[in-house]
Amino acid sequence: MRLREVWQAGHSCGLRGVVYGVLAAAAAMQAGFHERARAASSDAPGGTAQGGLPAYEFGYKDPLYATIAGYLSIKDIELKNQKSYKLKVVDFRKEAPVRAILQPQEAPLVVVLLGIDGKSDSPLGRLWASWYAEAGNHVLTFDSTFLPRFIEISGRGVTGNLMSESECVRDIIAAFLEHEDVKGKVSKIGIVGMSYGALEALRLGELSAAGKLPFKVEAIQAYSPPIRLQKTGELIDQWHNEDRWNYTLVQLAGKLAGHTPVPPDQLVPFSDSLMRAGIAAAFRLTLVDVIVRNDKTYKLRMLPSGNQFDDEYVKQDYAAAWGYGKFMDDMCFPYWERKAGFKSLSDLTDPIQLPTLLQKQPPCSELILAEDDPFDLPEDVAELKKAAANKRAVFLPRGGHLGYVNEPWTKAKLLTLFKSPAPQTAVSQPGK
């Protein structure tokens, strides 16, 4: 099947809506089905409530299924008081669309940064915003800086330079604080990120610690940031090569769309191969859009042209053969080599590796990560635990990639954002 048919099938069957929220921070398991997980230290999750938080109870043992089942279990949420704004951001080509919930009085502002393909108007994009708003906070959200639409809005350079994208986030927040509806009404600022957005949150933490933000950040929570983003991208490329082509998009959507998660004590209804294929296919659909839009916006001319009728499909066909690794090697790095003088790909990737970011955080930053996250390698988790010594970090025994995002424990943890206990590392015991 040519990409044209695959593309149409992917859109019509709803595969993106089902699975590609996975990288955006695909979320928590279905409420009510739990099994206790144990952890050590005063703020660590465990079978009994500790540190003022409810017990962390997470039953799914398969991290791939936990990741997917969680996203499917999030219910749609209506945010009646949420408004859309268009901000004039310094050096942006176009006004930046954002969504915000504002309290009638002065209040803390929480900025929620979404995952790699997160959208502020999605159920996942509204979930944490609703919790913070209910607790009396102003809340600011906007679509992921990785998405194709953002490429045209910012105009600051090819996607994939997370340091540059974090500066875009900084400037969006600064512009929001100057809006007439907001100026003078924010008592303090907290930043919460999930997945890709968690890396951006930690990068802002680094800038804050260095005194390079135009506003003061009181608190940061980073949930499930990829430990080494380049490795995560290459891992998903591997899944695409080894598992994706065992199924058509229609087959993947037929099995995953509308799936109701089974209780944790039942067998996972999907093979690991199918789940890896679904995740990889969903991310590749997003990546194709990103490649095509970057090529057009920055006039890179790396994709072949068709005629007046099929030019877009020709470009999509060509881009569909690219993985994340090729995109970074052949499109992202060469652009930033010319624009910023980078000498190697590591100039883009090393500064955003989690062990490196963690050492540059202010005391108000906190990391929350599941040990069984399928997007991280076990050896990288072990290394991160060592790097997290004397840092504010919580390692959950289970949870997949943000599979815990809708948990009662997570909601309670989010609402501790502006509480600042002494730095400590909460390292869990292996879950049963």
Secondary structure as UniProt FT lines:
FT   HELIX           3..13
FT   HELIX           16..20
FT   HELIX           21..25
FT   TURN            31..32
FT   TURN            42..43
FT   TURN            51..52
FT   HELIX           63..73
FT   TURN            80..81
FT   STRAND          82..87
FT   TURN            90..91
FT   STRAND          96..101
FT   STRAND          107..113
FT   TURN            116..117
FT   TURN            120..121
FT   HELIX           123..134
FT   TURN            135..136
FT   STRAND          138..142
FT   TURN            145..146
FT   HELIX           148..154
FT   TURN            159..160
FT   HELIX           162..177
FT   TURN            180..184
FT   STRAND          186..194
FT   HELIX           196..209
FT   TURN            210..211
FT   STRAND          219..223
FT   HELIX           229..242
FT   HELIX           244..246
FT   HELIX           249..256
FT   TURN            257..258
FT   TURN            264..265
FT   HELIX           272..297
FT   TURN            298..299
FT   TURN            308..310
FT   HELIX           311..319
FT   TURN            320..321
FT   HELIX           324..326
FT   HELIX           327..332
FT   HELIX           333..340
FT   HELIX           346..349
FT   HELIX           350..352
FT   HELIX           354..358
FT   TURN            359..360
FT   TURN            363..364
FT   STRAND          365..370
FT   TURN            371..372
FT   TURN            374..375
FT   HELIX           378..387
FT   TURN            388..390
FT   STRAND          393..396
FT   TURN            400..406
FT   HELIX           408..414
FT   TURN            415..418
FT   STRAND          425..427
//
